[in-house]
Amino acid sequence: LVSDFSYGAEDYDGEGNEEQKGPPEGSETMPYIDESPTMSPQLSARSQSVGDSISPTPPEGLAPGVEAGKGLEMRKLVLSGFLASEEIYINQLEALLLPMKPLKATATTSQPVLTIQQIETIFYKIQDIYEIHKEFYDNLCPKVQQWDSQVNPLFLSEKMASQLGVYKAFVDNYKVALETAEKCSQSNNQFQKISEELKVKGPKDSKDSHTSVTMEALLYKPIDRVTRSTLVLHDLLKHTPVDHPDYPLLQDALRISQNFLSSINEDIDPRRTAVTTPKGETRQLVKDGFLVEVSEGSRKLRHVFLFTDVLLCAKLKKTSAGKHQQYDCKWYIPLADLVFPSPEESEASPQVHPFPDHELEDMKMKISALKNEIQKEKANKGQSRAIERLKKKMFENEFLLLLNSPTIPFRIHNRNGKSYLFLLSSDYERSEWREAIQKLQKKDLQAFVLSSVELQVLTGSCFKLRTVHNIPVTSNKDARTNESPGLYGFLHVIVHSAKKGKSNKYLYCTLEVDSFGYFVSKAKTRVFRDTTEPKWDEEFEIELEGSQSLRILCYEKCYDKTKVNKDNNEIVDKIMGKGQIQLDPQTVETKNWHTDVIEMNGIKVEFSMKFTSRDMSLKRTPSKKQTGVFGVKISVVTKRERSKVPYIVRQCVEEVEKRGIEEVGIYRISGVATDIQALKAVFDANNKDILLMLSDMDINAIAGTLKLYFRELPEPLLTDRLYPAFMEGIALSDPAAKENCMMHLLRSLPDPNLITFLFLLEHLKRVAEKEPINKMSLHNLATVFGPTLLRPSEVESKAHLTSAADIWSHDVMAQVQVLLYYLQHPPISFAELKRNTLYFSTDV
């Protein structure tokens, strides 16, 4: 069995500690894994090898695992078991076909339940599959019951080969059939009742006359059946002598069947997987994924599995090379006992100290630097061992980033005792888990306690049933060549409006994008009051760092101070709807706006977007008009204004310090682009209403205007001429030499540039003093402003820039470090700088 984890994952436990590989704990045997038609085809391709590798050396002339004299008897047992499951399968197909005739009959009446087209889509090829299997069963049954040693099992493989065309047609239509059935259920109560409870006849010898199954589950049975047939061929081959004339023919049949299975595995929903309990009940896996759990005051990476009746938290166990990987259960909660404590019910938990922002940013820089090194090694055809070493280092940093970046609390409670706390990076993700659990809890669930055997079986099944195979880090993505590296640059998004059936008192939207393997909130609209159709028409500029998806969340603002989450002391706003779209480069990488609508829980949000690559967004374009302030040299503006610091800088800084210094994410959260453009126009025109407009404007728009001013300077504030020297100075190792060099470079700036830089520096330090409230550290501010203040004007001609796809290139990292150096430096005064002299050449 080949591990699905990409590079390095098997060497780390959930806490990021490297472990020594030892012998596997417990047995690999999983006696209750479901091999009935509910088993997922995802299991089949891998399950073929289980058992073969541990078989003793067989007698000469037999296939592995075949003992002399027992092969034919084993074949009889295999076929008998297959016959019993075939009877169940035919009964399931009959149950699925039962409503088809009455539905067709009503389709031509004045009140049809479904249209003829909908019926043909949902039940496509079911009748053909039923007839094939009924005939097959009628032929197979007497042959197995009147068994003798001359029975030839090849009729089974021949029959299966002839079915594959019908099954391929069914599989190609499967997703459409499922979507059609789901839409029809939502729009028609009569069909919903029919599809939720179809009666399946029990086997002849069974005590149960009928069982109730959903149409969705029955539509999946044909795909399951291909898996079962493949397993039977595998078992027949296993118990057939190598010199038997059937052996090569069975080999061919198994190969054809496995190839067919692997081709359909890409087209079906891999989540439809199940395990059967010792009591014979089917437990379906609904959702799984990696979450960070806070346990004993520290962060641990866990793989969480949500089954139809239980939530299980597990950690991957370490095994010796070549052995199958398994999970170790840390805890589980039956869904009947699981509750989400409300803010007022939850008790304050011991505080988990957040990881310092500057350390997280350092990790991102290291990851990007390592990515650069790997690319260089590959380009220079470097040694594979060196590349592997770099990959391992990159994985270590990405793993630590994934473990330490989430901050959004997600608490679940077992009504019989303990609470558990996860930290997530995205409110969207928290909502997904909560909704998935609450949907399952609507069913009639019973409380239970798993015996040690049941727990072992359930945990043992997790490795095969999981749908999330890789820790979500970029090094794992890079390993899969068919996956896009994501977009680097700026995404412009206009949130136009929302339509909803009923009004919400205070509605607003947030935008999230993925970055470094996890999602980050990037922008927020204003709150709209008492309307069914809020119209924002707000534009945001969102920086993308290898992003592949955009998420939009709709919230109802809560002003009730009693609704405070004690895990992070923040008021919890209610999510009214959420949606996600893939950022397809072909769609967004155009000059024109692309308009779209996301439907979420009855809310339709209309938005437009366009993408600007990093290459384009880095250009500084001088303004053609020299009468304004944007795109005009700072020396020209200060001379015209007869000021030391441009008026726009002074006014924006003053407003931010007056009412935005405690705003969470100030300078990081995007302001509304239309508001920023309005402020830009007012400053350029030197309008007398500037102060009034500033006092009414959203503070993030004012912060965005200040950033835009520095970004649109025709030459960076720290000048093109000195840029190479700043890059060399920050790279010096000796602290005294670095101090002399960095102070000398400031002294070399033109006076308007230097005075404005020192003014901005002191402002950013005051913002960082409020870090516990605004979450903006010196490092965060250096990350936002570094490239804006230093990036040269002619970027495209510079040989030192690497590909645009690497936002954290060596240059960008150095730009951030330059600003951070000055931010962390004791106060610097203009007069003192000018007084001091240096004892080395000014040619830095």
C-alpha positions in Angstrom: 0.0 0.0 0.0 1.5 3.3 -1.1 1.1 6.2 1.3 -0.9 9.1 0.0 1.0 11.6 2.2 3.3 13.8 0.1 6.9 14.6 1.1 7.9 14.4 4.7 4.4 14.0 6.3 5.1 10.5 7.6 8.2 11.8 9.6 6.2 14.1 11.8 3.7 13.6 14.5 0.8 16.0 15.1 2.9 18.4 17.1 5.6 18.8 14.4 8.2 16.6 16.2 10.3 14.3 14.1 9.9 10.7 15.3 11.9 7.6 15.0 10.2 5.0 12.9 9.4 1.9 14.9 7.3 -1.2 14.5 3.6 -0.6 14.0 1.3 -0.7 17.0 -1.6 -3.1 16.9 -2.7 -5.4 14.2 -3.2 -4.5 10.5 -6.2 -6.8 10.5 -9.5 -5.1 10.1 -12.1 -7.9 10.2 -15.2 -5.7 9.9 -14.2 -3.4 7.0 -17.3 -3.4 4.8 -17.0 -5.5 1.7 -20.7 -5.2 1.0 -21.9 -3.0 -1.9 -21.4 0.1 0.3 -17.7 -0.2 0.1 -16.0 2.7 -1.8 -14.2 2.0 -5.1 -11.4 4.1 -3.7 -10.5 1.1 -1.5 -10.3 -1.4 -4.3 -7.2 -0.3 -6.1 -5.3 -0.5 -2.8 -7.0 -3.4 -1.2 -5.8 -5.9 -3.8 -2.3 -6.1 -2.2 -3.4 -6.6 1.3 -2.5 -10.1 2.4 -0.4 -11.0 -0.6 2.9 -9.7 0.8 2.5 -11.7 4.1 1.5 -15.0 2.5 4.0 -17.9 3.0 5.9 -19.1 0.0 3.2 -21.2 -1.9 3.8 -24.7 -3.2 5.2 -24.7 -6.7 2.5 -24.2 -9.3 0.1 -22.2 -7.2 -0.7 -18.6 -7.0 0.3 -16.8 -3.7 -1.8 -17.9 -0.9 -3.2 -21.1 -2.5 -2.6 -24.3 -0.5 -2.6 -27.6 -2.4 -6.1 -29.1 -2.6 -7.8 -26.0 -1.2 -7.9 -23.8 -4.3 -11.1 -25.1 -5.7 -12.9 -25.1 -2.3 -11.9 -21.5 -1.8 -13.2 -20.6 -5.3 -16.5 -22.0 -4.3 -16.6 -20.0 -1.1 -15.7 -16.8 -3.0 -18.4 -17.3 -5.6 -21.0 -18.3 -3.0 -20.3 -15.0 -1.1 -20.6 -13.1 -4.4 -23.9 -14.8 -5.2 -25.3 -13.6 -1.8 -24.2 -10.1 -2.4 -25.6 -10.2 -6.0 -29.1 -11.0 -4.6 -28.9 -7.9 -2.3 -27.7 -5.7 -5.2 -30.6 -6.8 -7.4 -33.0 -6.0 -4.6 -31.5 -2.5 -4.4 -31.8 -2.0 -8.1 -35.5 -3.1 -7.9 -36.1 -0.6 -5.1 -34.6 2.2 -7.2 -36.7 1.3 -10.3 -39.9 1.0 -8.3 -40.9 4.7 -8.3 -39.8 5.1 -12.0 -43.0 3.8 -13.6 -45.5 5.9 -11.5 -43.2 9.0 -12.0 -43.3 8.4 -15.7 -47.1 8.0 -15.6 -47.5 11.4 -13.9 -45.1 13.1 -16.2 -47.7 13.4 -19.0 -50.4 14.7 -16.7 -51.3 18.3 -15.8 -49.5 18.0 -12.4 -46.2 16.1 -13.1 -43.9 15.3 -10.2 -40.9 15.3 -12.5 -40.5 15.9 -16.3 -39.6 13.0 -18.6 -36.1 14.5 -19.1 -35.5 14.6 -15.3 -36.7 11.0 -14.9 -34.5 9.8 -17.7 -31.5 11.7 -16.2 -32.0 10.3 -12.7 -32.7 6.7 -13.7 -30.3 6.6 -16.7 -29.1 3.0 -17.4 -30.6 1.6 -14.2 -33.0 -0.7 -16.1 -30.2 -2.0 -18.3 -28.0 -2.7 -15.3 -30.8 -4.5 -13.5 -31.6 -6.8 -16.5 -27.8 -7.7 -17.0 -27.5 -8.6 -13.3 -30.8 -10.5 -13.1 -29.9 -12.7 -16.0 -26.4 -13.1 -14.6 -27.8 -14.1 -11.2 -30.2 -16.6 -12.7 -27.3 -18.3 -14.6 -24.9 -18.2 -11.7 -27.2 -19.5 -8.9 -27.7 -23.1 -10.1 -24.0 -23.5 -11.1 -22.8 -22.6 -7.6 -25.5 -24.6 -5.8 -24.7 -27.7 -7.9 -21.0 -27.2 -7.5 -18.4 -29.6 -8.9 -14.7 -29.2 -9.5 -15.3 -28.6 -13.3 -17.2 -25.3 -12.8 -15.4 -22.7 -14.8 -15.4 -19.2 -13.2 -14.5 -17.5 -16.4 -18.1 -16.8 -17.2 -17.9 -14.3 -14.4 -15.1 -12.3 -15.9 -16.6 -12.5 -19.4 -19.9 -11.2 -18.1 -18.2 -8.4 -16.1 -16.2 -7.4 -19.2 -19.4 -7.1 -21.3 -21.0 -4.9 -18.6 -18.3 -2.2 -18.6 -19.8 -0.2 -21.4 -23.1 0.1 -19.7 -21.4 1.0 -16.4 -19.2 3.6 -18.1 -22.3 5.3 -19.4 -23.8 5.2 -15.9 -20.7 6.7 -14.3 -20.4 9.5 -16.9 -24.0 10.5 -16.0 -23.7 9.8 -12.3 -22.9 13.4 -11.1 -25.7 14.9 -13.2 -28.2 12.3 -12.0 -27.3 13.1 -8.4 -27.5 16.8 -8.9 -30.8 16.5 -10.7 -32.3 14.3 -7.9 -31.1 16.8 -5.3 -32.6 19.8 -7.1 -35.9 18.0 -7.7 -36.0 17.1 -4.0 -35.5 20.7 -3.0 -38.2 22.0 -5.3 -40.8 19.2 -5.0 -42.0 17.8 -1.6 -43.6 14.8 -3.1 -40.4 13.6 -4.8 -38.4 14.4 -1.6 -40.6 12.0 0.4 -40.2 9.3 -2.3 -36.4 9.7 -2.5 -35.8 9.8 1.3 -37.3 6.4 2.0 -37.1 3.7 -0.7 -37.9 0.2 0.5 -35.3 -2.5 -0.2 -36.3 -6.2 0.1 -34.1 -8.2 2.4 -32.4 -11.5 1.3 -34.5 -14.7 1.2 -33.0 -16.0 4.5 -33.1 -12.6 6.3 -35.4 -11.9 9.2 -35.7 -8.3 7.9 -38.4 -8.0 5.3 -37.5 -4.5 4.2 -35.0 -1.8 5.0 -35.3 2.0 4.2 -32.6 3.5 2.0 -32.3 7.0 0.4 -32.3 7.4 -3.4 -28.9 9.1 -3.2 -27.4 6.0 -1.5 -29.0 3.6 -4.0 -27.7 5.6 -7.0 -24.2 4.9 -5.7 -24.7 1.1 -5.6 -23.7 0.4 -9.2 -20.3 2.1 -8.7 -19.9 0.1 -5.5 -20.7 -3.0 -7.5 -17.7 -2.5 -9.8 -15.5 -2.6 -6.7 -17.1 -5.8 -5.4 -16.7 -7.5 -8.8 -13.0 -6.5 -8.9 -12.4 -7.9 -5.4 -14.1 -11.2 -6.5 -11.8 -11.4 -9.5 -8.8 -10.7 -7.3 -9.9 -13.5 -4.8 -10.5 -16.0 -7.6 -7.1 -15.3 -9.1 -5.5 -15.7 -5.7 -7.0 -19.2 -5.3 -6.3 -20.4 -8.9 -3.1 -22.4 -9.7 -0.7 -20.6 -11.8 -0.6 -23.4 -14.4 -4.4 -23.5 -14.6 -5.7 -22.5 -18.1 -8.0 -19.9 -16.3 -5.1 -18.1 -14.6 -3.9 -15.8 -17.5 -7.5 -15.1 -18.5 -8.5 -14.1 -15.0 -5.4 -11.9 -14.9 -6.5 -10.1 -18.0 -10.1 -9.7 -16.6 -8.7 -8.3 -13.3 -6.4 -5.8 -15.2 -9.4 -4.6 -17.3 -11.6 -4.2 -14.2 -8.9 -2.4 -12.2 -8.2 0.0 -15.1 -11.9 0.7 -15.3 -12.0 1.4 -11.6 -9.1 3.8 -11.6 -10.6 5.7 -14.5 -13.9 6.2 -12.6 -12.3 7.0 -9.3 -11.5 10.5 -10.7 -15.2 11.0 -11.7 -17.0 10.0 -8.5 -17.4 11.5 -5.0 -14.7 9.8 -2.9 -16.4 10.7 0.3 -19.0 8.0 -0.2 -17.1 5.6 1.9 -18.2 3.4 4.8 -17.2 0.9 7.5 -19.5 -1.7 8.9 -19.6 -2.1 12.7 -19.4 -5.5 14.4 -23.2 -5.2 14.8 -23.6 -4.9 11.0 -24.5 -1.2 10.9 -23.1 1.0 8.2 -21.1 4.0 9.3 -20.6 6.5 6.5 -17.7 9.0 6.4 -19.1 12.4 5.7 -16.1 14.8 6.1 -12.5 14.7 7.2 -9.6 17.2 7.4 -6.6 18.5 9.3 -7.4 20.8 12.2 -5.2 22.3 15.0 -6.3 21.1 18.4 -5.3 22.9 21.6 -4.4 20.1 24.0 -2.7 20.6 27.4 -1.9 24.2 26.5 -0.1 23.4 23.2 -1.1 23.1 19.5 -1.3 19.7 17.9 -2.2 18.9 14.3 -5.0 16.3 14.2 -6.9 14.5 11.4 -10.6 14.8 12.3 -13.2 12.4 10.9 -16.9 13.0 10.9 -19.0 9.9 10.4 -22.8 9.7 10.3 -23.0 9.2 14.1 -19.6 10.1 15.6 -16.8 12.6 15.4 -13.4 11.1 15.8 -10.1 13.0 16.4 -7.0 11.0 15.4 -3.3 11.3 14.9 -1.3 9.3 12.3 0.8 6.6 14.0 4.4 6.0 13.0 5.2 2.7 11.3 8.4 1.1 10.1 9.2 1.4 6.4 7.0 -0.7 4.1 4.3 -1.1 6.7 0.8 0.2 6.4 0.1 3.5 8.1 -2.7 3.7 10.7 -4.4 6.3 12.9 -4.3 6.5 16.7 -7.7 7.7 18.1 -7.1 10.6 20.6 -10.9 10.9 21.4 -14.3 10.6 19.9 -17.8 12.0 20.7 -21.1 10.4 19.5 -23.0 13.0 17.6 -26.0 12.4 20.0 -23.8 13.7 22.8 -22.0 16.6 20.9 -23.1 20.2 21.6 -21.7 23.6 20.6 -21.6 25.7 23.7 -23.1 29.2 23.2 -20.8 32.2 24.1 -22.7 32.7 27.4 -22.5 29.0 28.3 -18.8 28.4 27.5 -16.3 28.8 30.2 -13.1 30.8 29.7 -10.3 28.5 28.7 -6.6 28.7 29.5 -5.2 31.2 27.0 -3.1 29.8 24.3 -0.5 32.4 23.5 -0.6 33.3 19.8 2.5 32.8 17.8 4.3 36.2 17.3 3.4 37.7 13.9 7.0 38.4 13.1 7.9 34.8 13.5 5.1 33.7 11.2 6.3 36.2 8.6 9.9 34.9 9.1 8.6 31.4 8.3 6.9 32.7 5.1 10.2 34.3 4.0 12.2 31.1 4.7 9.6 29.1 2.8 9.9 31.4 -0.2 13.7 31.5 0.0 13.8 27.7 0.1 11.4 27.5 -2.9 13.8 29.8 -4.8 16.7 27.5 -3.9 14.9 24.4 -5.0 14.0 26.0 -8.3 17.6 27.1 -8.9 18.9 23.6 -8.0 16.4 22.1 -10.5 17.3 24.6 -13.2 21.0 23.8 -12.6 20.3 20.1 -12.5 21.6 19.9 -9.0 21.9 16.7 -7.0 18.7 15.0 -6.0 20.0 14.6 -2.4 20.5 18.4 -2.1 17.0 19.0 -3.5 15.5 16.5 -1.0 17.3 18.3 1.9 15.8 21.6 0.8 12.4 20.1 0.4 12.5 18.7 3.9 13.5 22.1 5.3 10.7 23.7 3.4 8.1 21.2 4.7 9.3 21.7 8.3 8.7 25.5 8.0 5.4 25.0 6.2 4.2 22.5 8.9 5.1 25.0 11.7 3.3 27.8 9.8 0.2 25.6 9.5 0.3 24.6 13.1 0.9 28.1 14.5 -1.1 30.5 12.3 -4.8 29.6 13.1 -6.5 31.8 15.7 -10.3 31.4 15.3 -11.7 29.2 18.1 -14.0 26.2 17.4 -15.1 24.6 20.6 -17.1 21.4 20.8 -18.5 19.8 24.0 -19.4 16.3 25.0 -22.6 16.7 27.2 -21.2 13.9 29.4 -18.0 15.7 30.2 -15.1 17.1 28.4 -14.8 20.1 26.0 -12.3 20.2 23.1 -10.9 23.3 21.4 -9.7 23.6 17.8 -8.1 26.7 16.2 -9.0 27.4 12.6 -7.6 30.0 10.1 -11.0 30.7 8.5 -14.5 31.4 9.7 -15.7 29.7 6.5 -14.0 26.4 7.6 -15.5 26.7 11.1 -19.0 27.2 9.6 -18.5 24.2 7.3 -17.7 21.8 10.2 -20.5 23.2 12.4 -23.1 22.9 9.6 -22.0 19.3 8.6 -22.4 18.2 12.2 -25.7 19.9 12.7 -27.1 18.4 9.5 -26.3 14.9 10.8 -27.8 15.7 14.2 -31.2 16.3 12.7 -31.5 12.5 12.2 -32.7 10.3 15.1 -29.3 9.6 16.7 -28.7 7.4 19.7 -25.9 7.8 22.3 -23.5 4.9 22.5 -20.1 3.9 23.9 -17.7 2.1 21.5 -16.1 -1.1 22.7 -12.3 -1.3 22.3 -12.8 -3.6 19.3 -15.3 -1.2 17.7 -13.0 1.7 18.3 -10.0 -0.3 16.8 -12.1 -1.1 13.7 -13.3 2.4 13.2 -9.9 4.0 13.7 -8.3 1.3 11.5 -10.7 2.2 8.7 -9.8 5.9 8.8 -6.6 5.5 6.7 -8.5 3.9 3.8 -11.6 6.0 4.0 -10.0 9.5 4.4 -10.5 11.9 1.5 -7.9 14.5 2.6 -4.6 12.7 2.1 -2.1 15.5 2.4 -1.3 18.1 5.0 -2.4 21.4 3.2 1.0 22.9 2.6 2.5 24.2 -0.7 5.3 21.6 -0.8 2.6 19.0 -1.1 0.8 20.9 -3.8 4.1 21.2 -5.8 4.4 17.4 -5.7 1.3 17.1 -7.8 2.2 18.4 -11.2 -1.4 18.9 -12.3 -2.2 21.5 -9.6 -2.0 25.2 -10.4 0.7 27.1 -8.4 -1.9 29.8 -7.8 -2.0 33.5 -8.6 0.5 36.1 -7.4 -0.5 39.8 -7.7 -3.6 41.8 -7.0 -7.2 40.8 -7.3 -9.7 43.6 -7.7 -13.1 42.7 -6.4 -16.3 44.8 -6.4 -19.0 43.5 -4.1 -22.1 44.9 -5.8 -25.2 43.7 -3.9 -27.1 40.9 -2.2 -30.6 39.7 -2.7 -32.4 37.9 0.2 -36.0 36.9 0.8 -36.2 38.5 4.2 -34.4 41.5 5.6 -31.5 41.3 8.0 -30.9 44.1 10.5 -27.1 44.5 9.9 -25.7 42.7 6.9 -22.1 42.8 5.7 -19.7 40.6 3.6 -16.1 39.5 4.1 -13.6 38.2 1.5 -11.1 35.4 2.2 -8.3 34.0 -0.1 -5.9 31.1 0.5 -2.3 31.8 1.1 0.5 29.4 2.2 -1.9 26.6 2.5 -4.6 28.3 4.6 -7.3 31.0 4.2 -7.0 34.6 5.4 -9.7 37.3 5.7 -8.7 40.2 3.4 -11.6 42.6 3.1 -14.9 43.6 4.7 -17.8 45.6 3.3 -19.7 48.2 5.4 -22.7 47.1 7.4 -26.1 47.6 5.6 -29.2 48.1 7.8 -32.8 46.8 7.5 -33.1 45.9 3.8 -33.6 42.7 1.7 -31.3 44.1 -1.1 -28.2 45.8 0.3 -26.2 47.6 -2.4 -22.6 48.0 -1.5 -20.8 48.6 -4.8 -17.5 48.5 -2.9 -14.3 47.7 -4.6 -11.3 46.0 -2.9 -7.7 45.4 -3.9 -6.6 42.0 -2.5 -3.0 40.9 -2.6 -2.7 37.3 -3.7 0.2 35.0 -2.6 -0.2 31.8 -4.6 -4.0 31.9 -4.2 -6.4 29.5 -5.9 -9.8 30.4 -4.3 -11.9 33.3 -3.3 -14.5 32.9 -0.5 -17.4 35.3 0.2 -19.1 35.2 3.6 -22.3 37.1 4.5 -22.8 38.0 8.2 -25.4 39.6 10.4 -23.6 42.0 12.7 -24.2 41.4 16.4 -24.0 44.3 18.8 -25.0 42.3 21.9 -22.0 42.4 24.3 -23.2 39.3 26.1 -22.4 37.2 23.0 -18.7 37.3 23.5 -16.6 34.2 22.7 -14.6 33.6 25.9 -11.9 31.8 23.8 -10.8 35.0 22.1 -13.0 37.7 23.8 -14.6 38.7 20.5 -18.3 39.2 19.7 -19.6 36.4 17.5 -21.4 37.6 14.3 -23.8 35.2 12.7 -22.9 33.7 9.3 -26.0 34.0 7.1 -24.4 32.4 4.0 -21.1 31.5 2.4 -19.7 30.6 -1.0 -16.5 29.9 -2.8 -15.2 30.1 -6.3 -11.9 28.9 -7.9 -9.7 31.6 -9.3 -9.2 30.4 -12.8 -6.3 32.2 -14.4 -8.0 32.2 -17.8 -11.1 33.8 -16.4 -9.5 36.5 -14.2 -6.3 37.3 -16.1 -8.1 39.7 -18.5 -8.2 43.5 -18.7 -12.0 43.4 -18.4 -14.1 42.9 -15.3 -15.6 39.4 -14.9 -19.1 39.5 -13.2 -20.5 36.6 -11.3 -23.1 35.6 -8.7 -22.7 33.3 -5.7 -25.8 31.7 -4.2 -25.5 31.0 -0.5 -28.3 29.9 1.8 -31.0 31.8 -0.1 -28.7 34.9 -0.5 -27.5 35.9 -4.0 -24.3 38.0 -3.9 -23.3 39.7 -7.1 -19.6 40.7 -7.5 -17.1 41.5 -10.2 -13.4 40.8 -10.3 -10.2 41.3 -12.4 -6.6 40.4 -11.7 -3.4 42.4 -12.1 -0.2 40.3 -12.2 2.6 41.2 -9.9 4.7 42.3 -12.9 2.0 44.9 -13.9 1.2 46.0 -10.3 4.9 46.8 -9.5 5.1 49.5 -12.2 5.4 53.1 -10.9 3.9 55.5 -13.5 4.5 59.2 -13.2 1.5 61.4 -13.4 1.1 63.5 -16.6 -0.4 66.3 -14.6 2.0 67.9 -12.1 -0.7 69.9 -10.4 -1.9 67.1 -8.1 -0.1 65.0 -5.5 -0.4 61.4 -6.7 2.3 60.3 -9.2 4.2 63.6 -8.5 7.7 63.7 -7.0 7.7 64.4 -3.3 10.1 67.3 -3.6 7.7 69.0 -6.1 4.7 68.6 -3.8 6.5 69.9 -0.6 8.0 72.8 -2.5 4.5 73.8 -3.9 2.9 73.3 -0.4 5.8 75.0 1.4 5.7 72.1 3.8 8.2 69.6 5.1 5.8 66.6 4.9 3.1 66.4 2.2 -0.3 67.5 3.3 -1.9 64.2 2.3 0.5 62.2 4.5 -0.1 64.5 7.5 -3.9 64.4 7.2 -4.1 60.6 6.7 -1.8 59.9 9.6 -3.7 62.3 11.8 -7.1 60.7 11.0 -5.7 57.1 11.5 -4.3 58.1 14.9 -7.5 59.9 15.9 -9.9 57.0 15.2 -8.2 54.0 13.5 -5.2 53.2 15.7 -7.2 50.5 17.5 -8.9 49.2 14.3 -8.1 45.4 13.8 -5.9 45.0 10.8 -5.4 48.7 10.1 -3.2 49.0 6.9 -3.6 45.3 6.3 -7.4 45.2 5.6 -8.3 46.6 2.2 -10.3 49.8 2.1 -13.1 50.3 -0.4 -11.4 51.1 -3.8 -14.1 53.5 -4.8 -13.7 55.5 -1.6 -9.9 55.5 -2.0 -10.3 56.8 -5.6 -12.7 59.5 -4.3 -10.1 60.6 -1.7 -7.4 60.5 -4.3 -9.4 62.8 -6.6 -10.1 65.3 -3.7 -6.4 65.4 -2.7 -5.3 65.9 -6.3 -7.8 68.7 -6.8 -6.9 70.2 -3.4 -10.6 70.4 -2.6 -11.6 72.6 0.4 -13.9 69.7 1.5 -11.0 67.4 2.2 -11.3 67.5 6.1 -15.1 67.0 6.1 -14.7 64.1 3.7 -11.9 62.5 5.8 -14.0 62.7 9.0 -16.9 60.8 7.3 -14.8 58.2 5.4 -14.2 54.6 6.5 -10.8 54.5 8.2 -9.5 51.6 6.1 -10.1 53.8 3.0 -8.0 56.5 4.5 -5.2 54.0 5.4 -5.5 52.7 1.8 -5.2 56.2 0.4 -1.9 56.7 2.3 -0.5 53.4 1.0 -1.6 54.3 -2.5 0.1 57.7 -2.4 3.5 56.1 -1.5 2.9 53.3 -4.1 2.2 55.8 -6.9 5.2 58.0 -6.2 7.2 58.1 -9.5 10.3 57.2 -7.5 10.2 55.3 -4.2 10.5 57.4 -1.0 13.9 55.8 -0.3 14.9 56.6 -3.9 16.1 54.5 -6.9 19.7 55.8 -6.5 20.1 54.4 -3.0 18.2 51.2 -3.5 21.2 48.9 -4.2 23.0 50.3 -1.2 20.0 49.6 1.1 20.0 46.0 -0.2 23.7 45.7 0.6 23.5 47.4 3.9 20.8 45.2 5.3 22.8 42.2 4.4 25.8 43.2 6.5 26.5 40.8 9.4 28.5 43.1 11.8 25.9 45.2 13.9 28.2 48.2 14.1 28.9 48.3 10.4 25.2 47.8 9.6 24.3 50.7 12.0 26.8 53.1 10.4 25.8 52.1 6.9 22.0 52.3 7.5 22.2 55.7 9.2 24.5 57.0 6.5 22.0 56.0 3.9 19.2 57.9 5.7 21.5 61.0 5.8 22.0 60.6 2.0 18.3 61.0 1.3 16.9 64.3 0.0 15.5 66.3 2.9 11.7 66.0 1.9 12.1 62.2 1.6 14.0 61.9 4.9 11.6 64.1 6.9 8.6 62.3 5.5 10.1 58.9 6.1 10.9 59.8 9.8 7.4 61.2 10.2 5.9 57.9 8.9 8.3 55.8 11.0 7.1 57.4 14.3 3.5 57.0 13.2 3.9 53.3 12.4 5.6 52.8 15.8 2.6 54.3 17.6 0.3 52.0 15.6 2.4 48.9 16.7 2.1 50.0 20.4 -1.6 49.1 20.1 -0.7 45.6 18.7 -2.7 43.7 21.4 -5.8 45.5 20.1 -5.2 46.1 16.4 -3.1 42.9 15.8 -0.6 44.9 13.8 3.0 44.3 14.9 6.1 46.1 13.7 6.8 43.1 11.4 3.2 43.3 10.0 3.6 47.0 9.2 7.1 46.4 7.7 5.5 43.7 5.5 2.8 46.1 4.3 5.0 49.3 3.8 8.5 47.8 3.0 8.0 47.2 -0.7 5.8 50.3 -1.1 8.6 52.6 0.2 11.6 50.8 -1.4 10.5 49.1 -4.6 12.4 50.7 -7.5 10.5 52.4 -10.3 11.9 50.4 -13.2 11.3 46.9 -11.8 10.9 45.1 -15.1 14.4 46.1 -16.2 16.1 44.9 -13.0 17.9 41.6 -13.4 17.7 40.9 -9.6 14.0 40.1 -9.6 12.9 36.5 -9.8 9.7 35.2 -11.3 6.5 37.1 -10.5 5.1 33.9 -9.0 7.4 34.3 -6.0 6.0 37.2 -4.0 8.4 36.6 -1.2 11.4 36.9 -3.5 14.8 37.8 -2.1 14.3 41.5 -2.9 10.9 41.7 -1.3 12.2 40.0 1.8 15.1 42.5 2.0 12.7 45.5 1.5 10.7 44.3 4.5 13.9 43.8 6.5 15.1 47.4 5.7 11.9 49.0 7.0 11.8 46.6 10.0 15.4 47.7 10.9 14.4 51.3 11.2 11.1 50.5 13.0 13.0 48.5 15.6 15.7 51.2 16.0 15.6 53.8 18.8 14.0 57.1 17.8 15.9 58.8 15.0 15.9 62.6 14.8 16.5 64.6 11.6 18.8 67.2 13.4 20.9 64.4 15.0 21.3 62.6 11.7 22.6 65.8 10.0 25.0 66.5 12.9 26.7 63.2 12.9 29.6 62.4 10.5 31.0 59.0 9.4 34.6 57.9 9.1 34.4 56.0 5.9 33.8 56.7 2.3 30.3 57.9 1.3 30.5 55.5 -1.6 28.5 52.7 0.0 
